[in-house]
């Protein structure tokens, strides 16, 4: 009888537990934390990445217990040998590593200590803890790899020696040069910033080949994507670089006492041309959609997504003006894009996700549309005659160069026009503490500089094929 009542009460408790909408977790085994990852535009909820494996750790030799050579020991009250802290013991073995890098390993709790007896478990150690004889420090191998990878971060101009052909090629890209800036027409598929696997980047080559008599070469003040072409501005002096950084920021350098400089900064703009698949509903408008950055499953590749409706709290404001240049031909249309803010992949994400018209050749943000896109001539109506549009292919045209007719077209995004303040004119005024009148020779120079860059060959081919009736 007692067993029957017990089983009945247990069954009723189990049914009520399963039917209850409230989730109950054990205090002994709480739920594991979860991380949102995005793959192919689909968000997945999964476990976080695991920590460093044992094979990813290294240890220093046991502390010998004597003062380190070349270090001033702190003597105790009884005159015994002074003490050595944990961070001093690590810096002693890694002299080439930056002190901030070593300090960050202690701050993040990545350094652990093992006592000489080996019985007590390893524990996290602070940077100011005193080392005892026989103590052994364990730390990630990344601190040793920092010493190796430091040589390959950004290639300095002193170690890069471009040949005569490379120098002549870079100089042909220059569209404007004065004492303050250099403006180039960047070709596609040329990286702007160098890192470990990239050695022929624009900043490294320009620093070595475009000094034009200066002690140092020009420096980057803004960036273009690897596949994007068009106008790229570089500063030649420290003063011009600082002012250009403020011009390309969202504040656009409008905090000076010189009213002419403030007006010139307000008039600064960039215009891009892009060939997109489809056409926006409105012929012109403003896209105001904040962006967020997420990591993919591999933990290394990042991706920019629209922050609205994604559930991500951290976001950056992103605004883009657009205008349709003409009718849709063969399923594509040309857009003029004018970014108001400067965010990574802003134009590509706004075209693909906000307007629903990804840029031709943008397989990162428009892969799904490219998969369904048929690069065959479609029936369109010419706006002037009302007849069916026939795709015209110029004679002798090589379509296997990344144009819209090739099997794998390149990215059709080009920075075509740019208006900048005349940095060389305003440097004298901005460097003075008091507002002095400009020299007559300087005041006669224009406040603004306008540059226009021709499109690369693959976009020229697409333009000649699909731009007969642009307005």
Secondary structure, 3 states (H helix, E strand, C coil): CHHHHHHHHHHHHHHHHHHCCCCCCCCCCCCCCEEEEEECCEEEEEECCCCCCHHHEEECCCCCCCCCCCCCCECCCCCCCCECEHHHHHHHHCCCCCHHHHHHHHHCCCCEEECCCCCCCCEECCCCCECCCCCEEEEECHHHHHHHHHHHCCCCHHHCCCCHHHHHHHHHHEEEECCCEEEEEECCCCCCCCCCCCCCCHHHHHHHHCCCCCCCCCEECCCCCCCCEEEEEEECCHHHHHHHHHHHCCCCCCCCCCHHHHHHHHCCEEEEEEEEECCCCCCEEEEECCEEEEECCCCCCEEEEECCCCCCCCCECCEEEEEECECCECCEEEEEEEECCCCCCHHHHHHHHHCCCCECCCCCCCHHHHHHCCCCCCCEECCCCCCEECCCCCCCCCCCCCCCCCCCCCCCEEEEEEEEECHHHHHHHHHCCCCCCCCHHHHCCCCEEEEECCCCHHHHHHHHHHCCCEC
